[in-house]
Structure formats: structure tokens, C-alpha cells
């Protein structure tokens, strides 16, 4: 059978202008977003001002719109927004970057109003705005010096009172491409604005929670400080935050990068803001990895290695262990790795050890761990255990059997009817795996026939499950054609 030709610009040119024009016209008739892009491209023949007028009409309509977007129209709405952003970037941007970035800022400024009109739980609409912010940074590179100098004022006019946080993101996108004197002036303006607003915000603070613009402007000053290479200002602004809000790791990393290791060590050891998902920041792998690198830079390799090992003992972090082993002399790392694996197998929390062996990866030790703790595995972890069982079923059928039984038992014990299809699949796999597991199973583990009988005795009325299994029982070890791959 002949393969369909892959699309490319060169192959489309072979169709000729008449055929391409007809295809474009037909698609424009069907697709409103594409039709707008075609109109913008046609307007471009008359110059960038014509494109800008078309875009301005769409932006004005978007700003005026108030109606709520129903869920079934949300995807089309997001596509329409993306079409508008793409038109600004691809049609107007190359011809007139200053005009394009003005329209992008107007577009980004609609985000709060748009988010009030649509349920964006999928994140599609937010993605469009994030892409527009990235595009603003790309366009800023193409601005001439006078236009670049005007950009900070334009950003503050369009987004200066935005409470969503995109103001900081836009600043981060454009700051690396602005002249130094523009950055200096922007920082000075923000500093003055913060002083003026602080009195007002202090009065409002007594009335309860409110969104602080000064905190957002302070974050912008930090972005500008980085762009200006002013690390001391960045640190001074960080110190002004409440201790639990300080990005101690970020500051420490910046200090380490410029060789200020002693200061970096002080910052990395501050309590500060904990890494995401960490209940104990002191031994978080992210923090330990950074502190150990700082200690290495200061020449204290012994302290760095001791810290890495202490973190591994507590967290079983594969990344930390790799760092630890990489610092050891040849051959010593092999013995240390064996010691680490033995420690993980003896860990009081087998779930943590399971994740470590998966990350390493060592499937043989994953299987050994599962068999060592056959009753420990929570079948409710359906987002993890099926994948692990699937990895193990060919070479380590006993460990896979333990996990599949845990998963199936949880489904039936909780009467999770929506998962009965998965449960029937697990039972089928257990029947196939029995050929390997029954002859070698430990005494504490019942054979598959007994396990199946117990299931029928415990859950006789779960007809929805048994109907999915079928009238015939799963294949037994005697009738199964299952063979382990060689």
C-alpha cells in the first residue's frame, strides 16, 4: 500500500497557486479562526497598519464581550484566542514589532476578564496567554532603541494593576532585551510606586485580606535586578519578605554561581520557603544537593558527602545517591551502592524504597522488596501499582502477582464498580501468571485456585464484576498457554 505523502511547504507549492487558493478559500469558509488569519494576511499586502486595524477590531470585541462561555464551546473559544495571538505574532510581528507588541499587551490585559467568562480547568486558555507572554519577549528583541525604551511605560499602562501575576511574567520575558538605562528607570519608577502605595495598603490590611500590588511590583524589581546584574539589590529585596516566604534556595544558587560561597551557605541553611511537596525542608533533596555543592566549592568535601548520605538515609533519593557515588573514588562507589541498596531494602517505609528502586532503576530489587512485604501494598494506589506490576510480570511473576492481587482485592472490597473492567483484566493476568508462581510460591501465599475460590466466596453478589470476567474461569496453570519470554 502506498504511503500518504507527508505535508511540507515545498510539496504544497507543487500544487500550484490556483489549487492552493481554492483549498485556502474552502477551509476559510469552514473555519472562522482560519478565515481571520487569511484576512490578516491579505491586509498585510497593504502594509502593517492594515493588519493592525483588523487586529484592533478583534481586540475591541474581546474587551467588550461579557457573556459566559459554555463548556462545550470552551475549546473553540481557546482556539479563537490562539488565532488572534498568532495573527499578532506571525502577521504583524515581522513587519512592525512595535505595533505587534502593543497589540500583544492589549491582548494579555484581557486575561482577567476572559478568565471570568470561561471555565478553564483544562488550562487551554491560560496556555494561550502564556504563549502570548513568551511572544512579547521574542518581539522585544526586535525593537529599536527608542521603542524598547518606551516598553516599560507601555507594560505598566496595560498591566500595572493586574492582580493575576502576569505582570511579573511579562517583565521576566522582556527585561533581558531592554537597554540598561531603561531597566534603571523602570526600577526607579517601581520603587517610587511602592513607597506611594504602601501607606494605602497598610490601611487596608486592617480590614482583612486583599491583593497587594506592592508585593508584585517588588517581584518585578527582583526580575529587573537580575537583568541588571545587581545581585545585592536582589538579596536586599528578598530580605524584606517574611522569613517563610523567602526563596532561600534561589538566592543561595545565585550567590554560588558568582563565587560567593560563604554567603550562599548562610542562605541555603535559612528556613525560608520549603520546596514544593516537602514537609521537612532541612533534608529535602533539592536543598541538600545545593548545600553539598556549596560545601564542595568551599573545599569541605567530607561535610558535603556526609550531608548527602544523611539525606539518602532519610529520603532514599536516587539523585542524591548518584551525586554521592560520583564523588567517590573508583571501586569505592560499587561498595557504597550495595550498602545503599541494602539500606533501602531494610527501610521501615517500603513504599519509599519502592520508588527509589524504580528511579534507580533495579527491577530485581523492586521485585525482592515486594515479596519481602507481601501484605504492605495498598491496592488503592491504582495510578502507580498497575504500571509496576506490568513491568514485573514477565521476569518477576511472583512480585507481579502480589500487586495484581492487591489491586483486585481493593476494587472488590470497596465495590468500585467503575473499575470492574480493570479488575477483570487483573484476574485474567493472575490466571496466566499462576503457571509461574504456583510451583514456587512461599507457604504463606495461597495458590491461584484457592485465591479465586475465596474471591467468589467473599464477593458472590458483585455480578457486575463477574459478568466482565465471563462464564468461564480464567485459565489455570494446566490450561494456560502463557510462557515467559526468553
N, C-alpha and C positions, 0 to 999 in steps of 0.2 A: 504494500500500500504506500502510495506517495505521501510524503510528509507535507503538511501545510507550510508554505513559506513564512519565515519569520519576518515580522514587520521591521522596517528601518526607513529612515528618511530617504536614503538613496533608492531603495526599491519603490517607494511611493512616487518618486519623481518619474519613474519609468511609466507610470500610468498616464502621464500627460496632464496638461492644465485643465482641459475640458472635463475629463473624468474626475479629477480631484475636486474641481469646483462643484460638480454635481453631488459628490459624496459629502462635501462640507455643507452644502445647502440642505441636503436631506437630514443630516444629523442636527443642524441648527434648527430645523423645523420641529424635531422631536425633543431637543434638549435645550431648555431655556438658559441654563448657565453657559453652555457652549455657544449659544446664539449671542449672548452678551460679549463673550470673548471675541467672536468673529467681528461683531460691530466695532469693538475697540480696535481690532487690528486694521479694519477698513478706515476708521477715523485716523489712525496713525499715518495714513497716506497724506493727510492734510497737516501733519505736524503734531507735536506733543500737546499743544493747547487743546486740540480737538479731542484727544484721548482723555485729557484731564476733565473736560466738560462732561463727557459720558460718565466717568467715574464719580464726579461730584453729584450728579443726579442720583446715582445709586447710593452714595453715602448719605445724601439728604433723606432719601426714602428710608434707609435703615435707621437713621436717627429719629425719624418721626414715628416709626412703627411702634405700636403699643400692644397689639393682640398677642395672646399666648399661643405658642407653637405646640400643637398636639403631638403626642408621642409618635404617631405613625408618619408624621411629616418632619420629624427632627433630623433624620438623616439627609433628606433633600435640602433642608434649611442649612445644615452644616456644609453641604456641597456648594450651595449658592454663596455662602460666606467665603469659602475657599476660592471659588471662581473670582470673586471680587478682589481678594487679596492677590491672587495670581495675576490678574489683569494689571493691577498696580505695579507689581514687581516685574513681570515679563514684558509688558507692552509699554508702560510709561517709564519704568526704571532705566532701561538702556538709553532712552532718548533724552530724558530730563530727570536725573536723580534727585534734584532738589524738589521738583514738583511731586515726584513719586513719594519721597519720604514725608512730605506734608500730608499727602493722602493716607499714607500708612498710619501716621499718628492720629488722624481723624478716625480711621477705622479702628485702631486699638482703643481709642477713647470710648467706643460704643460698647465695650465688653460688659460693664456693669449692667447697663440697660438690657443687653441681649441675654445675659445670664438670668435676669428676672423673667424673661419671656419663655424660656425653654428649660426642660429637664435634661441636664447634660451629664447624667450619671455615667454615660458611656465615655465621656471625655472628648468626644469628637469636636465640639465647638471650642473647647479650651485648646485643643491641638492647633486649630486654625489660628487662634490668636498668638500662640507660642511661635508658630511658623512666621507670622507677620512680624513679631519682635525680632526674630533672627534675621529676617529680610531687611529690617530697618538698620541693623548693624552692618549688613553687607552693603547696603546703599550708602551708608555713611562713609565708607572707604572711597567712594567715587565723587564726593562733594569737593568743590573747590574751596580754598581757604575762607573766603567771605561767607559762603553758605554754611560751612562747618562751624564757623564762629557763631552763627545765628541759631544753631540747632539746640543748645541748652534752653534758650528762651522759648523756642517752639515746643519743646518737650514739656516744660513747666506750664505753659499756657494750655496745652492739650490734656495733660495728665497730672498736673500739680496737686490736685485734691482727690485723686483716685485712691480708694481705700482697699482695692483688691490686691495690691502689691506689684502690679505690672510696671509701675513707675520705676522701681528698683531694677526690674528685669531689663527695661528699655535702657536705663543708664548703663547697666553692665554690658549691653550689646554695643552701644555706640561709643562709650568712653575711650576704648583703645584707639579709636580712629580720629579723635579730636586733637587740635593743637594744644600745646601745653598752656598757653595763656588763656585759652577758652576754658580749660579744666580749672585753672586757678580762679578765674572769675566766677565760674559756676559754683565752686566750693565756697567762695566768699558769700555769694548770694544765699546759699543754703544755710550757712552759719548764721547770717543775719535773720533769715526767716525763722529759724529755730528759736532764736532769742525772743523774737516778737511773739511767737505763738506759745511759748512755754507758760507765760503768765495766764493766758486764756485757758490752756489745758489744765493747769494746776487748779483753777477754779472749778472746772468741770469734773475733775477727778473726785471731788467730794460727793458728787451726785451719782456715782456708780461708774460702770464700765463704759468706755467709749473708744473709738478708734483714734489712735494717736498719730497724727501726721508727722509730728516731730521725730518719732521713732523711725518712720520710713525715710524721712529726709536724712537722719543720722546714718542709716544704712547706705544711702546714696553717697554720703560723704566718704564712707569707708571704701566704696567702689571707686570713687574718684581718687582717693588716697593711693590705692593700689595702682591705678593707671598713671598716677604722677610719680610713683616710686617713693612715696612718703610713708614708710613703714611706721615711723614714730607716731604720726598722726593716726594711722590705723589702730595702733595699740591704745593711744590715748582715748579714742572714741570707744574702744571695746571696754576699757576700764570704767567708763561712765555707766555701763549697763549693770543691772543687778547681777550678783555673782552667779546665780543659777542659770542666767541667760547668756553668759559669756561663752564665746566659741574658743575655748582654751586650746583645743587641738589645732584649729585653723591658725591661730596666732603662733603657736609653737612651731608648726610646719613652716610658716613664713620666716620665722627667726632662724630656723635650722638652715633654710635654703640660702640665707645670706651669711651664714657662718657665725651667727650669734648664739652659740650652743648653750652657754650658761643661762642666758635669759630664756631660751627655748625650754630648758629643763625646768625652770621655775613655772612656766606657763603650763607645760604638759602635766604637772603634778597638782595644779589647781583643780578644785572640784568641777566648777563650770557646768556647761550643758552636756548631758550624757549622750553618747551615741545612740542612734535610733534602736529601740528594742533592748537596750541594756538596762537591767535593774541595778547592776553594780558597776559603776563606771571605772573603778580602780583597776580591775583586771579585765576590762574589755579588750579583745584582741586589737582593735583599732588603736586604742590608747597605748597599749603595751608595745605594739610594733613601732609606734612613733618614738616613745621614750627610749626603747632599746637602740634605735638608730641614733638618737641624740647621744646616748651614753657611748656608743661606738665612736661617734665623731669626737667625743671628749677623751678618747683613749681608754675608757673603762670597759673593755670587752667582757671582763669577768662578771661585772654587775649586769651588763646587758644580757648575757647568756643566762644568768641566774633568774632574771626577771622573765625572760621568755619561757624557761622551764616551769617556773611557778604559774605562769598564765596557762601553759598547756595542761598542767596538772588539774587546774581548776576548770578550764573551759574545753579541753580537748580540741583546740583549734588546729586544723590542718595547716593553715597558712603560718601560724606561729611556729609549729613544729618544723615546717620547711625552712623558715628563717633560722631556727636554732641549728638544724643539721647543716645548713650551708656555711655556718661559721666554724664548724668543727674540722679538724684535720682529716685527711683521707683515712679510711678504715674505722676511725672512731665513730663516724656517723652511722655505720651499719649496726654497731652495738647499741648506740643510742636509739636508733629506730626500733630495734627489737624491744628495748626497755620501754619505749613509749607505747608500743602495741600491747605489751603485757599489762601496762598500767591501765590502758583503755579497757581491756577485757575484764579487769577487776573492778572497774568503776561502779560505784553504787547506783548510778543512773544509766542503765543500759541504753536508753533512748539517745542519750548524748553520745555514747560510744558508737551506736549505730550510724549516726550522722557523720562522725569522724571517719569511720571505715569506708563509708560511701564517698566521702570527699577525697580520701587518700589517693586512689581507691584500692581496696583489698576485699574483693568479694568472698574470698575464702574465709577471712576473719569476720565478715558480715554474717556468713552462714554459721560459723562457730559461735558467735555471740548469740544468735537467735536460738540455737539448740541449747546453749547453756542456760537460757532463761525462757523456756517454752511457754510459760504462763504469764509472761510480763507484757506481751504486746497487745496494744489497745486497737481492736478492730474498728473502732470509730475513726482512726486516722486513715480514712479512705483516700485522702489526697497524697499519701506517702507509701503506705504498705503495698498496694497493688503493684506499683512500679518496682518496688524492691523484690516482691515475690516473683514477678515476671523475669527480672534479671537473674534470679537464682534457680528457676525451676529446671533448667536443663542440666546444670552441673552440680547443683546442691538441692536435690528434690526434697530432702527431709526438712531443711530450713524453709523452703517454699511452702511445703505442706502445713507447717506450723502457722505461717502467716495467712494462708488461704483459709484455714480453719478459723483463725481469729476473726477474719473479715466476715466470713459466713455466719459465725455464731453471733456477732454483733448485729448483723442485719436481721436475723430471725428473732433474737432476744428482744430487740427494740421494735419489731414489726415494721421495719422500714420498707413499706410496700413499694415505694418508688425505686428502691434498689434491688427488688427481687430478680430483675434481669441479670444484674451483676452477680447476685448470689447464686443463681443457676449456673452461670459461667464458672464461678469458683468451684462449685460442686463437681462440674464436669472435669475441671483440671485436677481436682483431688482424686477422681477416679483414675485418671491417666497416671498420675504420679504414684499411685499406690503400688504399681508394679515395682518401682524402685524402693519405696520407703518401707513397705510392709516387712520384707525379709530382714531389713537392717535396723528397724526402729528400736528405740530403747524400751525397756519393760514398762516404763511409766506412761508410754504413749499407746493408745488403743489402735487396732488396725482399722482400715477403711470400712470394712463391712460392719464392724461394731459401731464405728462413728456414725455411719449412715442410719443404722437402726436406732441409735439414740436420738438423732435428729428427727426421725419420723415419730418417735415416741413423745418427744418434747414439743413438737410443733405440728400435730396432726391436722389442725384446723386452718393452717395457713395455705388455703387452696390456691391463692394467687401465686405463691411460690412454687408449689408442687406442679401446677399446671405448666409453668415455664420449664420445669425440669423435664416434663413429659411422662408418659405412662411407663416407659422402660427405665430401669435404673441405670445410672452411669456405668460405663464399662468397668469391669472388675479386673484385677490383675491377671486372671486366667484368660479373659476375652479381649483385653486391650491390645491394640497394635502399636502402642506407644513405645518408642525406642529413644534412648538418649543419643543425641547427635555425637558423632565422633569428631 
